[in-house]
Amino acid sequence: MPSKKSYIPLYADECFPVPVTTYLKSLGYSIIHAYDQNFIQKSDYFHLFTSKKLKRVLITLDRDFLYYNQVNLDSHPGVIVISSGSATPPHINKICEKLLKNITKNFIKNSLIKATINKITKLKQGVVVSEKFL
């Protein structure tokens, strides 16, 4: 189970695989899936607003979030976009596990994080502010 130090409350949108949500829950992460809330066929902006309202980091596979430069993430818990290449749950599980062990709630806050199997890229308003290799 993650320590309190690495506690990151998550909100998964419709694009995020339910089996990965279940896997992260089994590791002790607090994660709510859009399907659990019956938030089906909602817009990306709806999920952004909902994650902010719930005070949870939005986690998604939807790469559209990478191009929403005009979205202001000030006072937002943050957004994580998993860029996996392969959308199979075991592959996404590996990325999430590596990612969540290497970041904190404060690192994500007000930012967009792009995560691959080998790298974490932090962006603010479309500009890369840091990169970390895993």
C-alpha positions in Angstrom: 0.0 0.0 0.0 1.3 3.5 -0.8 2.6 5.6 2.0 0.8 8.7 3.0 3.7 10.6 1.5 2.8 9.3 -2.0 -0.9 9.4 -1.6 -2.4 10.8 -4.8 -6.3 10.7 -5.1 -7.2 9.8 -8.7 -10.2 10.2 -10.9 -10.2 8.1 -14.1 -12.2 9.2 -17.1 -14.0 7.0 -19.6 -10.9 6.4 -21.7 -9.0 4.8 -18.8 -9.4 1.0 -18.6 -11.5 -0.3 -15.7 -9.1 -3.3 -15.2 -6.3 -0.8 -14.5 -8.5 1.1 -12.0 -9.1 -2.2 -10.2 -5.4 -3.0 -10.2 -4.5 0.4 -8.8 -7.2 -0.1 -6.1 -5.6 -3.5 -5.2 -2.3 -1.6 -4.6 -4.0 0.7 -2.2 -4.5 3.8 -4.4 -7.7 5.8 -4.0 -9.2 6.0 -7.5 -12.7 6.7 -8.7 -13.7 5.7 -12.3 -16.2 7.8 -14.3 -18.3 4.6 -14.8 -18.6 4.3 -11.0 -20.3 7.7 -11.0 -22.4 7.0 -14.2 -20.5 9.7 -16.0 -20.8 8.1 -19.5 -20.3 10.0 -22.8 -19.3 13.2 -21.1 -16.9 15.8 -22.5 -13.3 16.2 -21.6 -14.2 19.5 -20.0 -16.8 17.7 -17.8 -14.1 15.3 -16.6 -11.7 18.2 -15.9 -14.3 20.0 -13.9 -15.4 16.8 -12.1 -11.9 15.9 -11.1 -11.3 19.5 -9.8 -14.6 19.4 -7.8 -13.6 16.0 -6.3 -10.1 17.3 -5.6 -8.6 14.3 -7.5 -6.0 14.1 -10.2 -7.5 13.2 -13.5 -5.9 10.2 -15.1 -6.6 9.3 -18.7 -5.4 7.7 -21.9 -7.0 10.5 -23.9 -4.2 12.3 -25.7 -6.5 15.2 -26.6 -5.6 16.6 -23.2 -2.1 17.2 -24.4 -3.4 19.8 -26.9 -5.7 21.8 -24.6 -3.1 24.5 -24.0 -5.9 27.1 -23.3 -7.1 25.1 -20.3 -6.1 26.8 -17.1 -5.0 24.2 -14.5 -4.4 26.7 -11.8 -6.1 25.4 -8.6 -6.5 22.0 -10.3 -5.1 18.9 -8.7 -3.6 18.0 -12.1 -4.0 15.8 -15.1 -2.0 12.7 -16.0 -2.1 11.5 -19.6 -0.7 7.9 -20.0 0.9 7.6 -23.4 1.3 3.8 -23.6 1.7 2.8 -27.3 -0.1 -0.4 -26.2 -3.5 0.0 -24.5 -3.4 -3.4 -22.9 -4.1 -3.3 -19.1 -0.9 -5.1 -18.2 1.2 -2.5 -20.1 -0.7 0.4 -18.6 -0.4 -1.1 -15.1 3.4 -1.1 -15.5 3.4 2.6 -16.5 1.1 3.6 -13.7 3.0 1.7 -11.1 6.4 3.3 -12.2 4.8 6.7 -12.5 3.0 6.8 -9.1 6.1 5.6 -7.3 8.1 8.6 -8.7 5.7 11.5 -8.3 4.0 13.4 -5.5 0.7 15.2 -5.3 2.6 18.5 -5.2 4.5 17.6 -8.4 1.2 17.1 -10.3 -0.7 20.1 -8.9 -1.7 22.7 -11.5 0.1 20.7 -14.2 -0.3 18.2 -17.0 1.9 15.1 -16.8 2.6 13.0 -19.8 3.8 9.5 -18.8 5.4 6.8 -20.9 7.1 3.6 -19.8 10.4 5.5 -19.7 9.7 9.1 -19.1 7.6 11.6 -17.2 7.1 15.0 -18.8 5.6 17.9 -16.8 3.8 20.7 -18.8 2.3 23.9 -17.7 0.1 25.8 -20.3 1.6 23.7 -23.1 5.2 24.3 -22.1 7.6 21.5 -20.9 8.9 22.5 -17.5 10.6 19.3 -16.5 11.4 15.8 -17.7 12.3 12.8 -15.6 13.5 9.5 -17.0 12.4 6.3 -15.3 
